[in-house]
Amino acid sequence: MTEQEHRAYARVGLLGNPSDMYGGKTLSFTISNFWATVHLAPSDDGGPLVIRPHPRHDLVDFASLPQLVTRLQNEGYNGGVRLLMAICKVFYSHCIQHGIALKEQNFTLSYDTNIPRQAGLSGSSAIICAALSCLLDFYNVRHLIKVEIRPNIILDAEKELGIVAGLQDRVAQVYGGLVYMDFGKEHMDTLGHGVYTPLDINLLPPLHLIYADNPSDSGKVHSTVRQRWLDGEEFIISSMEEVARLALDGRKALLDKNYRELARLMNRNFDLRRQMFGDDVIGTVNIKMVEAARSVGAAAKFTGSGGAVVALCPDGEAQVLLLEKVCRDAGFLVQRIQVAPSPLPLTEGNPPF
């Protein structure tokens, strides 16, 4: 058995997020600006199964106590080893539950990533997604686990670690490219997953990514809204339904290449999110990124739950130059988004890749 290496890209939620956690709809796509790579090397006969720590992201040796504290304050406690361990456990459990036989051979898993931490670009799920691809090919079971089910497996691995998330990011990273997703209750109850429709990435206009060196913790964004939704609060329910409709309207705007309408929808998505979550939860830095983009007439919204912003300049390159200047003057990083194409054929009914 040869070695395996797979890459999963960062994703941008264009419209509809965070309604994926509430039976809604989303439009998302992967970007080739940032990615995670996982490498699987088969063990020699009788060799152990090894999860190899990353020399930077799983650091355990420090020059001093102050360096340890600074590292934890900036990077947090959690590296990628736990992610690899979780997907191994969930993958194995899934195969056992579904009668999928796995050969008896061990391996070494290692990873690398350049996705900025806590930037709302799905860095954790990218590592898990790439690892799952390695496991599928190492055990030669890709044909036995449908593409529609793989995002559920990735999400289950994150749930093992107490990560609160929806399916949107995992679907985008499994499918790649631009995907329209419908998480309606009838689909989830009947199929066990949403209905996922890949779209042509050439429908997208030029877009820009804005992010900060010190983003807010994206893990706390969903907490209060989720409970209010479960409690049946009318404002949250109606607002989340409108957020979901934005994805449906955005799909039409993309198909029509009506980018001014797309810009309007993007702005509305952020405004609704801000009303639901409140400024204290969203965070000052995140709000300043959006406001910087809007100050030059660009549309702007979160790529995920905070930490990074996707911006659209409907007035063209002159507006892009203004966007780049105002963001850099405010201390934010900005770059043109490169969309990562999907390996899936666009024609419906094709077999899983």
Solvent accessible surface area in square Angstrom, and as a share of the most:
residue,aa,sasa,rsa
1,M,118,0.53
2,T,105,0.61
3,E,104,0.46
4,Q,28,0.13
5,E,107,0.48
6,H,51,0.23
7,R,121,0.44
8,A,4,0.03
9,Y,61,0.23
10,A,0,0.00
11,R,9,0.03
12,V,0,0.00
13,G,0,0.00
14,L,0,0.00
15,L,0,0.00
16,G,0,0.00
17,N,3,0.02
18,P,4,0.02
19,S,1,0.00
20,D,18,0.09
21,M,28,0.13
22,Y,17,0.07
23,G,40,0.38
24,G,5,0.05
25,K,53,0.23
26,T,0,0.00
27,L,0,0.00
28,S,0,0.00
29,F,0,0.00
30,T,2,0.01
31,I,0,0.00
32,S,39,0.25
33,N,26,0.14
34,F,21,0.09
35,W,72,0.25
36,A,0,0.00
37,T,23,0.13
38,V,0,0.00
39,H,56,0.25
40,L,0,0.00
41,A,25,0.20
42,P,30,0.19
43,S,16,0.11
44,D,124,0.64
45,D,150,0.78
46,G,88,0.84
47,G,15,0.15
48,P,92,0.58
49,L,85,0.42
50,V,52,0.30
51,I,34,0.17
52,R,130,0.48
53,P,79,0.49
54,H,12,0.05
55,P,113,0.71
56,R,139,0.51
57,H,23,0.10
58,D,23,0.12
59,L,60,0.30
60,V,125,0.72
61,D,113,0.59
62,F,58,0.24
63,A,96,0.74
64,S,52,0.34
65,L,131,0.65
66,P,93,0.59
67,Q,79,0.35
68,L,55,0.28
69,V,64,0.37
70,T,68,0.39
71,R,38,0.14
72,L,45,0.22
73,Q,142,0.63
74,N,95,0.49
75,E,52,0.23
76,G,20,0.19
77,Y,178,0.68
78,N,72,0.37
79,G,16,0.15
80,G,2,0.02
81,V,34,0.20
82,R,65,0.24
83,L,4,0.02
84,L,0,0.00
85,M,110,0.49
86,A,7,0.06
87,I,0,0.00
88,C,24,0.14
89,K,113,0.48
90,V,17,0.10
91,F,4,0.02
92,Y,125,0.48
93,S,38,0.25
94,H,26,0.12
95,C,0,0.00
96,I,104,0.53
97,Q,138,0.62
98,H,114,0.51
99,G,71,0.68
100,I,17,0.09
101,A,93,0.72
102,L,41,0.20
103,K,81,0.34
104,E,181,0.81
105,Q,57,0.25
106,N,58,0.30
107,F,4,0.02
108,T,21,0.12
109,L,0,0.00
110,S,26,0.17
111,Y,15,0.06
112,D,73,0.38
113,T,18,0.10
114,N,66,0.34
115,I,11,0.05
116,P,35,0.22
117,R,77,0.28
118,Q,72,0.32
119,A,2,0.01
120,G,9,0.09
121,L,2,0.01
122,S,15,0.10
123,G,23,0.22
124,S,42,0.27
125,S,0,0.00
126,A,0,0.00
127,I,10,0.05
128,I,0,0.00
129,C,9,0.06
130,A,1,0.01
131,A,0,0.00
132,L,3,0.01
133,S,21,0.13
134,C,0,0.00
135,L,1,0.01
136,L,1,0.01
137,D,39,0.20
138,F,0,0.00
139,Y,32,0.12
140,N,108,0.56
141,V,4,0.02
142,R,50,0.18
143,H,135,0.60
144,L,94,0.47
145,I,3,0.02
146,K,129,0.55
147,V,8,0.05
148,E,50,0.22
149,I,46,0.23
150,R,5,0.02
151,P,0,0.00
152,N,36,0.18
153,I,3,0.02
154,I,0,0.00
155,L,16,0.08
156,D,64,0.33
157,A,0,0.00
158,E,1,0.00
159,K,121,0.51
160,E,86,0.39
161,L,54,0.27
162,G,59,0.57
163,I,42,0.21
164,V,92,0.53
165,A,21,0.17
166,G,9,0.09
167,L,13,0.06
168,Q,6,0.03
169,D,18,0.09
170,R,11,0.04
171,V,0,0.00
172,A,0,0.00
173,Q,13,0.06
174,V,12,0.07
175,Y,9,0.03
176,G,8,0.08
177,G,0,0.00
178,L,1,0.00
179,V,0,0.00
180,Y,11,0.04
181,M,0,0.00
182,D,25,0.13
183,F,3,0.01
184,G,10,0.09
185,K,147,0.62
186,E,109,0.49
187,H,44,0.19
188,M,58,0.26
189,D,97,0.50
190,T,111,0.65
191,L,89,0.44
192,G,36,0.35
193,H,24,0.11
194,G,0,0.00
195,V,60,0.35
196,Y,23,0.09
197,T,24,0.14
198,P,24,0.15
199,L,19,0.09
200,D,54,0.28
201,I,45,0.23
202,N,109,0.56
203,L,25,0.12
204,L,19,0.09
205,P,9,0.06
206,P,86,0.54
207,L,3,0.02
208,H,1,0.01
209,L,0,0.00
210,I,0,0.00
211,Y,22,0.08
212,A,11,0.08
213,D,104,0.54
214,N,118,0.61
215,P,25,0.16
216,S,27,0.17
217,D,69,0.36
218,S,28,0.18
219,G,56,0.54
220,K,107,0.45
221,V,2,0.01
222,H,21,0.09
223,S,69,0.45
224,T,71,0.42
225,V,0,0.00
226,R,75,0.27
227,Q,97,0.43
228,R,73,0.27
229,W,68,0.24
230,L,105,0.52
231,D,103,0.53
232,G,42,0.40
233,E,64,0.29
234,E,120,0.54
235,F,85,0.35
236,I,0,0.00
237,I,50,0.25
238,S,46,0.29
239,S,7,0.04
240,M,5,0.02
241,E,93,0.42
242,E,44,0.20
243,V,0,0.00
244,A,9,0.07
245,R,129,0.47
246,L,8,0.04
247,A,0,0.00
248,L,84,0.42
249,D,65,0.34
250,G,0,0.00
251,R,67,0.24
252,K,133,0.56
253,A,4,0.03
254,L,0,0.00
255,L,99,0.49
256,D,84,0.44
257,K,111,0.47
258,N,72,0.37
259,Y,57,0.22
260,R,151,0.55
261,E,51,0.23
262,L,0,0.00
263,A,10,0.08
264,R,131,0.48
265,L,1,0.00
266,M,0,0.00
267,N,41,0.21
268,R,80,0.29
269,N,2,0.01
270,F,3,0.01
271,D,45,0.23
272,L,4,0.02
273,R,4,0.02
274,R,74,0.27
275,Q,100,0.44
276,M,3,0.01
277,F,11,0.05
278,G,28,0.27
279,D,66,0.34
280,D,143,0.74
281,V,35,0.20
282,I,1,0.01
283,G,17,0.16
284,T,89,0.52
285,V,57,0.33
286,N,1,0.00
287,I,16,0.08
288,K,112,0.47
289,M,0,0.00
290,V,1,0.00
291,E,87,0.39
292,A,12,0.09
293,A,0,0.00
294,R,73,0.27
295,S,78,0.50
296,V,32,0.18
297,G,48,0.46
298,A,2,0.02
299,A,1,0.01
300,A,0,0.00
301,K,3,0.01
302,F,2,0.01
303,T,0,0.00
304,G,6,0.05
305,S,16,0.10
306,G,0,0.00
307,G,0,0.00
308,A,0,0.00
309,V,0,0.00
310,V,0,0.00
311,A,0,0.00
312,L,3,0.02
313,C,14,0.08
314,P,36,0.23
315,D,86,0.45
316,G,32,0.31
317,E,101,0.45
318,A,74,0.57
319,Q,9,0.04
320,V,6,0.04
321,L,119,0.59
322,L,98,0.49
323,L,0,0.00
324,E,39,0.17
325,K,127,0.54
326,V,40,0.23
327,C,0,0.00
328,R,144,0.53
329,D,102,0.53
330,A,56,0.43
331,G,54,0.52
332,F,17,0.07
333,L,76,0.38
334,V,13,0.07
335,Q,60,0.27
336,R,91,0.33
337,I,13,0.07
338,Q,96,0.43
339,V,39,0.22
340,A,1,0.01
341,P,93,0.58
342,S,29,0.19
343,P,90,0.56
344,L,20,0.10
345,P,68,0.43
346,L,94,0.47
347,T,98,0.57
348,E,146,0.65
349,G,84,0.81
350,N,62,0.32
351,P,102,0.64
352,P,65,0.41
353,F,63,0.26
